[in-house]
Amino acid sequence: FVKATYNYQKLDSSSLSFVVGDVIEVLTTLESGWWDGLLGNDRGWFPSNHV
């Protein structure tokens, strides 16, 4: 699990939106810096430099 340090608005249906303080369960990490995560019932990719 990681905590959001910045807000992030998803760019498309495969991304995950969140706000500062949200706790995201990380499911997959890529060397590119994009991580796949779960927040409530929402799942999607997000930039790891925002957590």
Number of C-alpha atoms within 10 A of each C-alpha: 10 14 15 17 15 13 14 17 11 14 11 10 10 12 19 22 18 20 14 13 13 17 18 20 15 18 13 10 15 10 7 8 11 16 19 20 22 16 15 10 5 13 19 19 23 24 16 17 11 15 18
